[in-house]
C-alpha cells in the first residue's frame, strides 16, 4: 500500500490490538491516530497545493506524531480533548531547533498544529470512528487570541438567545425519565448550579418551605470531586453552601422524577434511601434500572452538553471562544468558572436574575459567590427571604407555568413630579421596595404610607443620598415575559 504521507523515520503503528465492533453507538476500529491520518489523508489534503502539502506533511511527521503518547496502542476512539491538549503542551514545551538554539513556536504555529490535529479527529468522527469530542473547543478555531478578543466583544454572546432557550428547555424537559446527564444540565440552566453541584444534588436536598405552600428549594451543600463521582462537602469555597428557590415547572418535573425512582425502588425491593439517590443519576428511567444510585461525573455532563447545545442551535464558535477567553482569565472575573458549559448556563441564569430586578447581593448568594455587601450575611437568607426571592424569580419564562396570569411586580417604572404625590402600588408580593429620590441633594422628603390596614403593614424608611438620573419609563418585566410568547 502506497503511503504518501507517513515517513519511516521511526516506528509508527497503524493498527492496535483492540477488537472491532460497536461501543456506545460508536464504531470501534483498531486504527491508531497514525492509521486514521493515513486513511483520511487524501480527504484532509484535498485542497492543499503541492508546496503546502509538503510543509504540512513535515509538520505531521516531525512535530505532531512524535508528541503522541501511546501511539502504538491507543485507538482513535479512545482519545479525549485532554489528550489533544497534552500534544500541544508537549509541542510548545519542546519547541524547535534553529541552528543549535532552542526556539519557541509562535502562536500562529501552535494554531496551525491545532488545526492539523483537529482535521484528523473531524474526519474520524464523520466516519463514525469516534465522537465529536472537539466540537465547541478551541481546536475548531484557527486564529489567534487577538482576533478572538475583537470577535468576542463584537459578536459572541455570553447568554443564550430566546430561541436557544426554548430549544434547550424542550430537550432537557422532554421527560422526567431521561438520562441524568440531561437532568444535570436542567439544574444548571434553571438553578445556576456548577456541573459538580448538579451531580452532587440528592433528592433529600429538595424540599418545600414549611410555611410557604408550593415554594421548593434545593440545598447546595456538596459536589463531586473533579474527574470523579466521589462527593465532597460544599465545593470550591465556603460560599458554595446555599439554598436556591426552584422554579414551579422545574420543581414539579423533579418531584415527578422522584416518584418514578421511588416506584422503581419499591418494585425491585431495593434497600436504598430515596433521599440519598442523586437527582441526576447516571442512567435513564425508562426501564427498571439498578443504576439509579450511580452518580455522574462532571465530565459526563460536559460531554452531554455538547450534544444538547448542537441540537439547540448553539454555534460551536461561541463555546470555543469562551474557552479561550477563560484560559486568559477574562471571563472568570465575572462568573469564576473554568468549564465552558457551567459558565454559559450560569451566566444565562445571572442574566435572568438581573432582568427580574434581583439585587446584586442576592445574585451573588444564588450563584455561590462571596457577598460584597458588608451588611448582608449568608445567614440572612431565611425561609421568608427565600420566599421573597422565589416570588421574584417566578416571573422567569419557560421554567415557570402561567407567568402571564400573575400580577406584574412593580418595578422599572419612573415618574418625575414636584409637590405632594400619592403613589399607588398593587402587588401580590409580600414585600415591596420603592426608591424615591430628591431632585436636589439637600431637599427633604416626607414619606407616609396610606393603607386600610395599618396594623398589618410594616414599613422601613432607609435614608441615603444617591445622584438621580432621569431615564425612560418602560415596563421591562412586561417586555421580558412577552418576548417568550410565540
C-alpha positions in Angstrom: 0.0 0.0 0.0 1.4 3.4 -1.0 1.9 5.8 1.9 2.2 9.3 0.6 2.4 10.9 4.0 3.8 8.8 6.8 7.5 8.7 6.8 9.6 5.7 8.1 11.9 7.7 10.3 10.6 5.9 13.4 8.2 3.1 14.1 4.6 4.1 13.9 1.8 1.6 14.3 -1.3 1.9 12.2 -3.4 -0.7 14.0 -3.7 -1.7 17.7 -4.8 -5.0 19.2 -8.3 -3.7 20.0 -11.2 -5.7 18.6 -13.6 -4.1 16.2 -17.3 -3.7 17.0 -19.8 -1.1 18.2 -19.4 0.5 21.6 -21.9 3.1 22.9 -23.1 3.8 19.4 -19.5 4.3 18.0 -17.9 2.0 15.5 -14.7 0.7 17.1 -11.8 0.5 14.7 -8.3 -0.7 15.6 -6.9 2.3 13.8 -4.4 4.4 15.7 -4.1 8.2 15.2 -1.4 7.4 12.7 -3.5 4.9 10.9 -6.5 7.3 10.8 -4.3 10.0 9.4 -3.2 7.7 6.6 -6.8 6.5 5.8 -8.2 10.0 5.5 -5.1 11.8 4.2 -6.5 12.3 0.7 -9.6 14.0 2.1 -7.7 16.1 4.6 -5.2 17.3 2.0 -7.6 17.6 -0.9 -7.4 21.4 -1.1 -3.6 21.7 -0.4 -1.2 22.8 -3.1 1.9 20.8 -3.5 4.1 23.2 -1.6 1.6 23.4 1.2 1.2 19.6 1.3 4.9 19.0 1.6 5.1 21.5 4.5 2.1 20.0 6.3 3.5 16.5 5.7 6.7 17.5 7.5 4.6 19.0 10.4 2.7 15.8 10.8 5.8 13.6 10.6 8.3 15.7 12.5 6.2 17.6 15.0 2.7 16.1 15.8 3.2 12.4 15.5 6.4 12.3 17.7 4.4 14.0 20.5 1.6 11.5 20.8 1.7 9.3 23.9 0.9 5.5 23.4 0.7 5.9 19.6 1.3 2.2 19.2 -1.6 1.0 21.3 -4.2 3.9 21.6 -7.1 3.6 19.2 -8.7 6.7 17.7 -11.9 6.4 19.7 -10.0 6.4 23.0 -8.7 10.0 22.6 -10.1 12.9 24.6 -9.8 16.6 24.5 -7.2 16.4 27.3 -5.0 14.1 25.1 -5.1 16.7 22.3 -4.2 19.5 24.8 -1.3 17.4 26.0 0.0 17.1 22.4 0.0 20.9 22.1 1.6 21.3 25.5 4.5 19.0 24.7 5.0 20.6 21.3 5.1 24.0 22.9 7.4 22.8 25.6 9.9 21.2 23.3 9.9 24.0 20.7 12.2 23.6 17.7 15.9 23.7 17.0 17.3 26.6 14.9 21.0 26.2 14.3 21.6 24.7 17.7 19.3 27.1 19.5 16.1 26.1 21.1 13.2 28.3 20.0 9.6 28.6 20.9 6.8 28.2 18.4 4.8 31.3 17.7 1.1 31.5 18.5 0.3 31.2 14.7 2.4 28.0 14.6 0.6 26.5 17.6 -2.8 27.3 16.0 -1.6 25.6 12.8 -0.7 22.4 14.7 -4.1 22.6 16.4 -5.8 22.7 13.0 -3.8 19.7 11.8 -4.8 17.7 14.9 -8.4 18.7 14.6 -8.6 17.7 11.0 -7.8 14.0 11.8 -10.5 13.8 14.5 -13.0 15.7 12.5 -12.9 13.2 9.6 -12.7 10.3 12.0 -15.9 11.5 13.7 -17.6 11.9 10.3 -16.8 8.3 9.6 -18.1 7.1 12.9 -14.8 6.1 14.3 -15.0 8.5 17.3 -17.3 11.0 19.0 -17.1 14.7 18.1 -15.4 15.5 21.3 -13.6 18.5 19.9 -16.8 20.3 18.9 -17.1 23.6 20.7 -13.5 23.7 21.8 -10.5 25.9 20.9 -9.4 23.2 18.3 -12.2 24.4 16.0 -10.8 28.0 15.8 -7.8 28.6 13.6 -6.9 32.1 14.5 -5.1 34.0 17.3 -6.2 35.4 20.6 -6.1 39.0 19.4 -8.7 38.1 16.8 -10.7 36.2 19.4 -10.7 39.3 21.7 -12.1 41.5 19.0 -14.7 39.0 17.8 -15.9 38.2 21.3 -16.5 41.9 22.1 -18.5 42.5 18.9 -20.1 39.1 18.0 -20.0 36.5 20.7 -23.0 36.5 23.2 -22.4 35.2 26.7 -26.0 34.3 27.3 -28.4 32.2 25.3 -30.9 33.7 22.8 -34.7 33.1 23.5 -34.9 30.6 20.6 -31.9 28.7 22.0 -33.5 28.7 25.5 -36.8 27.3 24.1 -35.0 24.6 22.2 -32.8 23.8 25.2 -35.7 23.5 27.7 -37.7 21.3 25.3 -34.8 18.9 25.1 -34.0 18.9 28.8 -37.6 18.6 30.0 -38.7 16.0 27.3 -39.5 13.5 30.1 -38.6 13.1 33.8 -37.3 9.6 32.8 -34.4 11.0 30.6 -30.8 10.2 31.4 -29.4 12.0 34.4 -26.9 13.9 32.2 -29.8 16.0 30.9 -31.3 16.4 34.4 -27.9 17.8 35.5 -28.0 20.3 32.6 -31.5 21.3 33.6 -30.4 22.0 37.1 -27.5 24.1 35.7 -29.9 26.0 33.4 -32.7 26.6 35.9 -30.8 27.0 39.2 -27.4 28.2 38.0 -25.5 25.2 39.5 -22.0 24.3 38.7 -21.6 20.9 37.0 -20.2 19.2 40.1 -23.0 20.7 42.2 -25.6 19.3 39.8 -24.0 15.8 40.0 -23.9 16.1 43.8 -27.6 17.0 44.4 -29.7 14.3 46.1 -33.4 14.0 46.3 -33.3 14.6 50.0 -31.9 18.0 49.4 -35.1 19.2 47.7 -37.9 20.2 50.0 -40.8 22.6 50.4 -40.5 25.5 52.8 -42.7 24.7 55.8 -44.9 27.9 55.9 -44.9 28.7 52.2 -47.0 26.3 50.2 -45.6 25.3 46.8 -42.2 27.0 47.4 -39.5 24.4 46.9 -35.8 24.9 47.4 -32.6 23.0 46.6 -29.9 22.8 49.3 -26.5 23.0 47.7 -24.0 21.6 50.2 -22.0 19.1 48.3 -20.4 18.5 44.9 -18.4 15.8 43.1 -14.6 15.9 43.2 -13.3 16.9 39.7 -12.9 13.8 37.3 -14.7 11.5 39.8 -18.1 10.7 41.1 -16.9 11.0 44.7 -18.7 13.6 46.9 -17.1 16.4 48.7 -18.7 18.8 51.1 -19.5 22.4 49.9 -17.3 22.7 46.8 -15.0 25.5 45.7 -15.3 27.7 48.8 -17.4 28.1 51.9 -19.6 30.4 49.7 -20.9 27.4 47.9 -23.4 26.3 50.6 -26.7 27.9 49.8 -30.4 27.3 49.2 -31.9 28.1 45.8 -35.6 28.5 45.1 -36.7 26.1 42.4 -39.0 27.4 39.6 -42.5 26.0 39.7 -42.4 24.0 36.5 -39.0 22.5 37.3 -40.0 21.6 40.8 -43.0 19.7 39.6 -40.8 17.9 37.0 -38.2 16.9 39.6 -40.9 15.7 42.0 -42.3 13.5 39.2 -38.9 12.1 38.6 -38.6 11.3 42.4 -41.9 9.5 42.3 -40.6 7.3 39.4 -37.4 6.5 41.3 -39.4 5.7 44.4 -41.6 3.3 42.4 -38.5 1.5 41.0 -37.1 1.1 44.5 -40.3 -0.4 45.8 -41.0 -2.6 42.8 -37.5 -4.1 42.9 -37.2 -4.3 46.7 -34.0 -2.2 46.7 -32.6 -1.4 50.1 -31.7 2.2 49.4 -32.8 5.5 50.8 -34.5 7.7 48.2 -33.1 10.8 50.0 -29.6 9.6 49.2 -30.3 8.9 45.5 -28.8 11.5 43.1 -31.4 13.6 41.2 -29.2 13.3 38.1 -28.3 9.6 38.3 -26.1 8.0 35.6 -29.0 6.3 33.9 -32.4 6.7 32.2 -35.5 5.6 34.0 -37.4 4.1 31.0 -36.5 0.6 32.4 -36.2 -0.6 35.9 -32.6 0.4 36.4 -30.2 -1.0 39.0 -28.1 2.1 38.5 -30.5 4.6 40.0 -27.9 5.3 42.7 -24.9 5.6 40.4 -23.6 9.2 40.5 -22.4 11.1 37.4 -19.0 12.8 36.9 -19.0 16.4 35.8 -17.1 15.3 32.7 -20.1 13.2 31.7 -22.3 16.2 31.9 -19.9 18.4 29.8 -19.9 15.8 27.0 -23.6 15.6 27.0 -23.9 19.4 26.9 -22.1 19.5 23.6 -24.7 17.2 22.0 -27.6 19.2 23.5 -26.1 22.5 22.5 -25.7 21.3 18.9 -29.4 20.3 19.0 -30.4 23.7 20.4 -28.6 25.6 17.6 -25.7 27.0 19.7 -22.7 27.6 17.5 -19.5 25.8 18.4 -17.6 29.0 17.8 -19.4 30.6 20.8 -18.2 27.8 23.1 -14.7 27.7 21.6 -14.3 31.5 22.0 -15.4 31.3 25.6 -13.0 28.5 26.3 -10.1 30.6 25.0 -11.3 33.6 27.0 -11.4 31.6 30.2 -7.9 30.4 29.6 -6.9 34.0 29.6 -9.0 34.5 32.8 -11.1 37.2 31.2 -14.4 35.6 31.7 -13.6 34.3 35.2 -13.7 37.8 36.5 -17.5 37.6 36.2 -18.7 34.1 36.8 -15.5 32.4 38.1 -15.7 29.1 36.1 -13.2 27.0 34.2 -15.8 24.9 32.4 -17.5 26.5 29.4 -20.8 24.7 29.9 -21.1 25.9 33.5 -20.0 29.4 32.6 -22.6 29.8 29.8 -25.5 28.3 31.7 -24.7 30.1 35.0 -24.1 33.4 33.1 -27.5 32.9 31.4 -29.1 32.3 34.9 -27.5 35.5 36.3 -28.8 37.5 33.3 -32.3 36.5 34.0 -31.9 37.4 37.7 -30.7 40.8 36.7 -33.6 41.4 34.3 -36.0 40.4 37.1 -34.6 43.1 39.3 -33.0 40.8 41.8 -30.5 42.7 43.9 -26.8 42.2 43.3 -26.0 40.6 46.8 -28.9 38.2 46.2 -27.5 37.2 42.8 -24.1 36.7 44.4 -25.7 34.4 47.0 -27.7 32.4 44.5 -24.5 31.8 42.4 -22.5 30.8 45.4 -20.2 33.8 45.3 -18.9 35.9 48.2 -21.4 38.6 49.1 -19.8 42.0 48.7 -22.3 44.0 50.8 -20.9 44.1 54.4 -24.5 44.5 55.8 -25.8 41.3 54.2 -24.7 37.9 55.5 -25.4 34.4 54.3 -27.5 33.5 57.4 -29.8 36.4 56.4 -31.3 34.1 53.8 -34.1 32.7 55.9 -37.2 30.9 54.7 -39.1 34.2 54.3 -36.2 35.8 52.4 -36.0 32.8 50.1 -39.8 33.0 49.6 -39.5 36.6 48.5 -36.8 35.6 46.0 -38.9 32.8 44.8 -41.8 35.2 44.0 -39.5 37.5 42.1 -37.9 34.5 40.2 -41.4 33.1 39.4 -41.6 35.6 36.6 -38.8 33.8 34.6 -40.4 32.3 31.5 -40.0 28.7 30.3 -39.2 27.3 33.8 -42.5 28.6 35.4 -46.1 28.0 34.3 -48.7 30.7 33.6 -46.5 33.7 34.4 -48.6 35.8 32.1 -51.5 35.4 34.6 -49.6 36.7 37.5 -49.8 40.3 38.7 -46.7 42.0 37.5 -44.3 43.2 40.1 -43.9 46.9 40.4 -40.6 47.9 39.1 -38.5 49.6 36.4 -41.1 52.4 36.2 -40.2 56.0 36.9 -42.1 59.2 37.3 -40.9 62.7 37.9 -43.1 65.1 40.0 -42.9 68.0 42.4 -45.1 68.9 45.4 -47.4 66.3 47.0 -47.8 63.0 45.3 -49.6 59.7 46.1 -48.2 56.6 44.6 -50.4 53.5 44.4 -48.7 50.2 44.3 -50.6 47.0 43.6 -48.8 43.7 44.1 -49.3 40.2 45.3 -45.8 40.2 46.7 -45.4 40.2 50.5 -42.6 42.7 50.2 -42.5 45.8 48.0 -39.5 48.1 47.7 -39.9 51.7 46.4 -37.0 54.0 45.7 -37.8 57.7 46.0 -35.2 60.3 45.1 -35.0 64.0 45.8 -34.1 66.0 42.7 -31.8 68.2 44.8 -29.2 66.9 47.2 -30.5 68.9 50.3 -34.3 68.6 49.6 -36.2 66.9 52.4 -38.7 64.2 51.7 -41.7 63.3 53.9 -43.0 59.8 53.3 -46.1 58.3 54.8 -47.7 55.0 53.9 -51.5 55.1 53.5 -53.2 51.7 54.0 -56.6 50.4 55.0 -55.0 48.0 57.5 -52.1 49.9 59.1 -51.6 47.3 61.8 -50.9 44.6 59.2 -48.3 46.6 57.3 -44.8 47.1 58.4 -42.5 49.5 56.6 -39.0 50.8 56.9 -37.6 54.0 55.5 -33.9 53.9 54.8 -32.2 57.2 54.2 -29.3 57.9 51.9 -28.3 60.1 49.0 -27.6 58.9 45.5 -27.4 61.1 42.4 -30.6 60.7 40.3 -30.6 60.5 36.6 -33.9 60.6 34.7 -34.4 57.6 32.4 -37.1 56.5 30.1 -40.2 54.8 31.6 -40.5 51.3 30.4 -42.2 48.2 31.9 -39.2 45.9 31.4 -40.9 42.9 33.0 -43.8 43.0 30.6 -41.4 43.3 27.7 -39.2 40.5 29.1 -42.0 37.9 29.5 -43.7 39.0 26.3 -40.6 38.1 24.2 -41.1 34.4 25.1 -44.6 34.3 23.8 -44.9 32.8 20.3 
